[in-house]
Amino acid sequence: ETKAVKVTKKGVYFAFRDQGACISIMAVKVYYIVCPEVVINFANFSATPTARELTQIEHATGKCVDNAEVVDGAPTYLCKGDGKWYLPSGGCKCKAGFEADIEAQTCIICPPGKYKYGVGDDKCQPCPAHSKAPDQGMSECRCNTGYYRSSKDPKSMPCTQPPTAPQS
C-alpha cells in the first residue's frame, strides 16, 4: 500500500502502533520524487525534488557545462510533479576555441591546426591559406611570416602578402 504524505517545514514523523495483532512490519519505504539530473542546451540541471503538490512546478536554473557561456538568457527548466522536466528555455553555447558535441552536450577544445571564432555551436575549422594554429583552443589562426590579414577581414579569409613595389 502506498500513502502520500504532505511535507511541511517542520518535518515528517512516522509512528507505528500495534494493538495486539499477530502481524509484523517487514519494511517501510520512504521516498520522494525528483526530476533527475540532466544536461540540455549545454547546461547542467541538478536533480530537483518536485513540489509538494502534483500540480505545482519547480523552476530550476542550470549551470553551463565547461567551456560554454550563457546565450539567450539564463538556462531554465521546469520540474513537474510527475518527476519529468518540461519547457527548457535559455541556454549555453561553446566558447571561442571550442566546438559543440551536440550528442554528448560538451564543448571540445579545437586541436592544433583548427580554430573556432566566436561563441556558438559551430565546428572547429581548418586554418585558411598561409596561416596556422600552433596550439589547441585557438579562436583564430595566425598568419605565417610575411603574410597578413586586415583586422577588418573575417577570420576565415586567407592571409596574403603585401603587393610588390611598382615596376617601371
C-alpha positions in Angstrom: 0.0 0.0 0.0 1.3 3.5 -0.9 0.3 6.6 1.0 1.1 10.2 0.1 2.1 12.4 2.9 2.2 16.2 2.9 5.6 17.5 3.9 5.9 20.7 6.0 8.9 22.7 7.0 8.6 21.1 10.5 9.4 17.7 9.0 7.7 14.4 8.7 7.2 11.9 11.6 6.2 8.3 11.3 4.8 6.2 14.1 3.5 2.6 14.2 1.3 1.3 16.8 0.4 -2.4 17.4 -2.8 -3.2 19.2 -2.1 -6.9 19.7 -2.4 -8.1 16.2 -0.3 -11.0 15.1 1.5 -9.2 12.3 4.8 -7.6 11.7 6.0 -4.8 9.5 8.7 -6.2 7.2 9.7 -3.0 5.5 8.8 0.7 5.3 9.9 2.6 2.2 10.1 6.4 2.3 10.9 8.2 -0.9 10.3 11.4 -2.8 10.0 12.1 -6.5 12.7 14.1 -8.2 13.4 15.3 -11.7 16.7 13.6 -12.5 20.0 15.3 -13.2 20.1 16.2 -16.9 22.2 18.2 -19.4 20.3 20.1 -22.1 21.2 23.2 -24.2 24.8 22.8 -22.9 23.5 23.5 -19.3 23.6 21.1 -16.4 20.5 20.8 -14.2 20.9 19.1 -10.8 18.4 16.6 -9.6 15.5 18.6 -8.3 12.8 17.5 -5.8 9.3 18.0 -7.1 6.9 20.4 -5.3 4.5 19.3 -2.5 1.5 19.2 -4.8 1.4 17.2 -8.1 0.2 20.3 -10.0 2.9 22.6 -8.7 6.1 23.3 -10.7 9.6 23.9 -9.5 11.8 26.3 -11.6 15.4 25.2 -11.9 18.3 27.3 -13.2 21.1 25.4 -14.9 24.8 25.9 -14.9 26.7 26.0 -18.2 28.9 23.0 -19.0 32.7 23.6 -19.0 33.9 25.9 -21.8 30.4 27.2 -22.5 28.7 30.5 -21.7 25.2 31.8 -21.3 23.5 32.9 -24.6 19.8 34.0 -24.9 19.2 34.2 -21.2 19.9 32.0 -18.2 19.2 28.3 -18.8 16.0 27.3 -17.0 13.9 24.2 -16.9 10.6 23.3 -15.2 10.3 20.3 -12.9 6.7 19.0 -12.8 5.2 16.9 -10.0 5.5 13.7 -12.0 9.3 13.9 -11.9 9.7 15.0 -15.5 11.4 18.1 -17.0 9.4 20.4 -19.3 10.0 23.5 -21.4 13.7 24.3 -21.4 14.5 28.0 -22.1 17.7 30.0 -22.5 20.9 28.0 -22.7 24.6 28.0 -23.2 26.9 27.8 -26.3 30.5 26.8 -26.6 33.1 29.5 -26.2 35.6 30.5 -29.0 38.2 27.8 -29.5 35.8 25.0 -28.6 33.3 23.1 -30.8 30.0 21.6 -29.8 29.4 17.9 -29.4 25.6 18.0 -29.6 25.0 14.4 -28.6 27.3 14.5 -25.6 26.3 18.1 -24.7 30.0 19.0 -24.2 32.4 21.6 -25.6 35.6 20.1 -27.1 38.8 22.1 -27.5 39.9 22.8 -31.1 43.0 20.8 -32.0 46.2 22.4 -33.3 45.7 23.4 -37.0 42.0 24.3 -36.4 40.1 27.3 -34.9 36.7 28.5 -34.0 35.9 32.2 -33.8 33.2 33.3 -31.5 30.6 31.7 -29.3 28.2 29.1 -30.8 27.6 25.6 -32.0 29.9 25.7 -34.9 32.6 23.1 -35.6 36.3 23.9 -35.5 37.6 24.9 -39.0 40.9 24.3 -40.6 43.1 27.4 -40.8 42.8 29.3 -44.1 45.7 29.5 -46.5 49.0 30.9 -45.3 48.0 30.8 -41.6 48.4 28.4 -38.7 47.0 27.5 -35.3 50.0 26.0 -33.4 48.1 25.5 -30.1 44.8 23.9 -29.2 41.9 26.1 -28.4 42.7 28.8 -30.9 40.0 31.4 -31.7 41.8 32.5 -34.9 44.7 31.4 -37.0 48.0 33.4 -37.0 49.4 34.5 -40.4 52.6 32.9 -41.5 55.7 35.1 -41.5 55.5 37.6 -44.4 51.7 37.2 -44.7 49.0 39.5 -43.3 45.2 39.7 -42.8 43.4 43.0 -42.3 41.7 43.5 -39.0 38.6 44.2 -41.0 38.7 40.8 -42.8 36.8 37.9 -41.5 39.0 35.3 -39.6 38.1 32.8 -42.4 40.0 34.9 -45.0 43.4 33.6 -46.1 46.4 35.6 -45.2 48.1 37.4 -48.2 51.5 39.0 -48.9 51.7 42.7 -49.4 51.9 43.9 -53.0 55.3 44.2 -54.7 56.7 47.6 -55.4 55.6 49.1 -58.8 58.0 48.3 -61.6 58.8 50.7 -64.4 
